[in-house]
């Protein structure tokens, strides 16, 4: 669903008043056009107050003076949002101040010095309207007088024009605001593409397109809903004001974006989603499984704990007398920490999507078990343990912190004998591991790299 709406408004401070007339015909004409174009928009009804109540005696005196036969008195209305300058020549060397007498066939030229509407950046110059006034105060709109705006000609007086006075009215317009709504599903090698069953909302109205247009004079509130059980959010641009990641009664999660005001430019909204991750863990000796901060779930011997709504960062804590077996989603649960003899904490992560086609690889095992300190490994800043594939264009780092009463003994007598430019002290170490030092099938632990005093 889309709608287009364009508001034209001449918000004018009118500088014309005619002798012998009970009212102000030009002002009446301005009000008529203004009301027709903008009266349906509450935000801009207040602009009617800006219409000038003052008269310009200079114009009135000029009409009652002895007119030069055949010439036309030209006056210029003022639009407070458009700063225009008028000229009597194409070279724009003869500026016009207030009024001018011109002959049929003559042209008025113009330049736009500034467009300044503090209420919206979507206001711009559109056209000129011309109104004719007779000596008895009657006004008549004149069609076909607008000149070549691309050549800066405001209008040209027709050769056969026999009237006495005209006024030029600069008209502005409120342009449409353009929103681009872009939501995509990010895939990895284990997924198949599918249509996103999600919804955009603009000011509370559901939208199913990618391009949306609305009035440049109104505020715009964008929200986005996606099915909680199917997807998790990878990225949103601009950053949402609030992201309710928990499902509502209908099973949707919602992103709320900041209100877009008329003083702000057009906006592209980008949403990147990923399918929820499914994983299964088999416990050969039974035990308990705790998902994030939830309650422990009992798992019987040789049974599986399964979840279909996992996302990166989720924690799965397993307590069992035997090491758990990942039967589904093994890659996503390759990062784990063994906190005690029977406690395993898995962290859900996404598969590495980088292209390693030109890199060498080696399969190793990262052992984080240690009696004297806490050990973990990162591969391109993501935490890993257990069996992993390391590519030559990746950075593998061991992180180690000793427990109380123990210190790191430098240098190591293991295969990494040169430890240079490291962020290390007696308690903490971050040691990069070079790819060329790795061997196929090797197990890497703290003991492979560092000694600890007191072990």
ChimeraX attribute file (.defattr): number of C-alpha atoms within 10 A of each C-alpha:
attribute: neighborCount
match mode: 1-to-1
recipient: residues
	/A:1	9
	/A:2	14
	/A:3	8
	/A:4	11
	/A:5	13
	/A:6	17
	/A:7	20
	/A:8	21
	/A:9	24
	/A:10	31
	/A:11	26
	/A:12	25
	/A:13	18
	/A:14	24
	/A:15	21
	/A:16	23
	/A:17	22
	/A:18	25
	/A:19	16
	/A:20	10
	/A:21	12
	/A:22	8
	/A:23	12
	/A:24	18
	/A:25	20
	/A:26	25
	/A:27	20
	/A:28	12
	/A:29	15
	/A:30	22
	/A:31	17
	/A:32	11
	/A:33	16
	/A:34	22
	/A:35	16
	/A:36	13
	/A:37	16
	/A:38	20
	/A:39	15
	/A:40	11
	/A:41	14
	/A:42	11
	/A:43	13
	/A:44	14
	/A:45	13
	/A:46	10
	/A:47	15
	/A:48	17
	/A:49	9
	/A:50	13
	/A:51	19
	/A:52	15
	/A:53	12
	/A:54	11
	/A:55	14
	/A:56	13
	/A:57	14
	/A:58	13
	/A:59	21
	/A:60	15
	/A:61	13
	/A:62	15
	/A:63	18
	/A:64	11
	/A:65	8
	/A:66	8
	/A:67	13
	/A:68	12
	/A:69	8
	/A:70	14
	/A:71	17
	/A:72	22
	/A:73	22
	/A:74	21
	/A:75	19
	/A:76	20
	/A:77	22
	/A:78	21
	/A:79	22
	/A:80	18
	/A:81	20
	/A:82	22
	/A:83	15
	/A:84	16
	/A:85	15
	/A:86	20
	/A:87	20
	/A:88	17
	/A:89	16
	/A:90	14
	/A:91	8
	/A:92	16
	/A:93	9
	/A:94	12
	/A:95	14
	/A:96	19
	/A:97	11
	/A:98	15
	/A:99	14
	/A:100	16
	/A:101	15
	/A:102	18
	/A:103	17
	/A:104	16
	/A:105	12
	/A:106	14
	/A:107	18
	/A:108	23
	/A:109	24
	/A:110	21
	/A:111	15
	/A:112	12
	/A:113	10
	/A:114	13
	/A:115	18
	/A:116	14
	/A:117	14
	/A:118	10
	/A:119	16
	/A:120	18
	/A:121	20
	/A:122	20
	/A:123	25
	/A:124	19
	/A:125	21
	/A:126	15
	/A:127	16
	/A:128	18
	/A:129	19
	/A:130	21
	/A:131	20
	/A:132	20
	/A:133	19
	/A:134	14
	/A:135	15
	/A:136	10
	/A:137	18
	/A:138	13
	/A:139	19
	/A:140	15
	/A:141	15
	/A:142	12
	/A:143	9
	/A:144	12
	/A:145	17
	/A:146	17
	/A:147	18
	/A:148	12
	/A:149	15
	/A:150	7
	/A:151	10
	/A:152	17
	/A:153	19
	/A:154	24
	/A:155	22
	/A:156	18
	/A:157	21
	/A:158	14
	/A:159	10
	/A:160	8
	/A:161	13
	/A:162	12
	/A:163	15
	/A:164	19
	/A:165	20
	/A:166	21
	/A:167	22
	/A:168	20
	/A:169	23
	/A:170	25
	/A:171	22
	/A:172	22
	/A:173	19
	/A:174	22
	/A:175	21
	/A:176	19
	/A:177	23
	/A:178	17
	/A:179	19
	/A:180	15
	/A:181	20
	/A:182	15
	/A:183	18
	/A:184	14
	/A:185	19
	/A:186	15
	/A:187	14
	/A:188	14
	/A:189	8
	/A:190	7
	/A:191	11
	/A:192	10
	/A:193	11
	/A:194	10
	/A:195	7
	/A:196	14
	/A:197	10
	/A:198	14
	/A:199	17
	/A:200	22
	/A:201	16
	/A:202	16
	/A:203	13
	/A:204	11
	/A:205	12
	/A:206	15
	/A:207	17
	/A:208	13
	/A:209	13
	/A:210	14
	/A:211	14
	/A:212	18
	/A:213	17
	/A:214	19
	/A:215	20
	/A:216	27
	/A:217	24
	/A:218	18
	/A:219	15
	/A:220	19
	/A:221	16
	/A:222	21
	/A:223	23
	/A:224	23
	/A:225	20
	/A:226	22
	/A:227	18
	/A:228	20
	/A:229	16
	/A:230	18
	/A:231	23
	/A:232	22
	/A:233	21
	/A:234	14
	/A:235	13
	/A:236	16
	/A:237	13
	/A:238	13
	/A:239	15
	/A:240	17
	/A:241	11
	/A:242	12
	/A:243	17
	/A:244	12
	/A:245	15
	/A:246	11
	/A:247	15
	/A:248	12
	/A:249	7
	/A:250	8
	/A:251	13
	/A:252	20
	/A:253	22
	/A:254	21
	/A:255	20
	/A:256	17
	/A:257	20
	/A:258	14
	/A:259	14
	/A:260	15
	/A:261	17
	/A:262	21
	/A:263	17
	/A:264	15
	/A:265	15
	/A:266	17
	/A:267	14
	/A:268	14
	/A:269	19
	/A:270	15
	/A:271	19
	/A:272	16
	/A:273	19
	/A:274	19
	/A:275	24
	/A:276	18
	/A:277	22
	/A:278	15
	/A:279	21
	/A:280	18
	/A:281	23
	/A:282	21
	/A:283	25
	/A:284	18
	/A:285	15
	/A:286	20
	/A:287	23
	/A:288	17
	/A:289	25
	/A:290	17
	/A:291	17
	/A:292	14
	/A:293	10
	/A:294	9
	/A:295	10
	/A:296	15
	/A:297	13
	/A:298	14
	/A:299	21
	/A:300	15
	/A:301	13
	/A:302	13
	/A:303	16
	/A:304	20
	/A:305	19
	/A:306	15
	/A:307	15
	/A:308	13
	/A:309	16
	/A:310	23
	/A:311	21
	/A:312	17
	/A:313	12
	/A:314	16
	/A:315	19
	/A:316	20
	/A:317	22
	/A:318	26
	/A:319	23
	/A:320	20
	/A:321	14
	/A:322	14
	/A:323	17
	/A:324	20
	/A:325	14
	/A:326	18
	/A:327	13
	/A:328	16
	/A:329	16
	/A:330	15
	/A:331	16
	/A:332	21
	/A:333	26
	/A:334	21
	/A:335	23
	/A:336	20
	/A:337	22
	/A:338	20
	/A:339	15
	/A:340	10
	/A:341	12
	/A:342	14
	/A:343	19
	/A:344	18
	/A:345	21
	/A:346	21
	/A:347	20
	/A:348	23
	/A:349	21
	/A:350	16
	/A:351	14
	/A:352	14
	/A:353	9
	/A:354	7
	/A:355	8
	/A:356	14
	/A:357	8
	/A:358	9
	/A:359	11
	/A:360	11
	/A:361	18
	/A:362	16
	/A:363	16
	/A:364	19
	/A:365	18
	/A:366	21
	/A:367	21
	/A:368	24
	/A:369	18
	/A:370	16
	/A:371	10
	/A:372	20
	/A:373	19
	/A:374	18
	/A:375	21
	/A:376	23
	/A:377	27
	/A:378	17
	/A:379	19
	/A:380	14
	/A:381	11
	/A:382	14
	/A:383	19
	/A:384	25
	/A:385	24
	/A:386	17
	/A:387	17
	/A:388	17
	/A:389	11
	/A:390	22
	/A:391	18
	/A:392	15
	/A:393	14
	/A:394	16
	/A:395	16
	/A:396	21
	/A:397	20
	/A:398	21
	/A:399	18
	/A:400	23
	/A:401	20
	/A:402	20
	/A:403	13
	/A:404	9
	/A:405	9
	/A:406	16
	/A:407	20
	/A:408	22
	/A:409	15
	/A:410	16
	/A:411	13
	/A:412	17
	/A:413	14
	/A:414	13
	/A:415	11
	/A:416	16
	/A:417	12
	/A:418	11
	/A:419	14
	/A:420	9
	/A:421	7
	/A:422	10
	/A:423	9
	/A:424	17
	/A:425	13
	/A:426	14
	/A:427	17
	/A:428	17
	/A:429	19
	/A:430	16
	/A:431	21
	/A:432	18
	/A:433	16
	/A:434	13
	/A:435	17
	/A:436	8
	/A:437	8
	/A:438	17
	/A:439	13
	/A:440	12
	/A:441	12
	/A:442	13
	/A:443	15
	/A:444	20
	/A:445	18
	/A:446	23
	/A:447	13
	/A:448	14
	/A:449	18
	/A:450	22
	/A:451	17
	/A:452	18
	/A:453	14
	/A:454	10
	/A:455	8
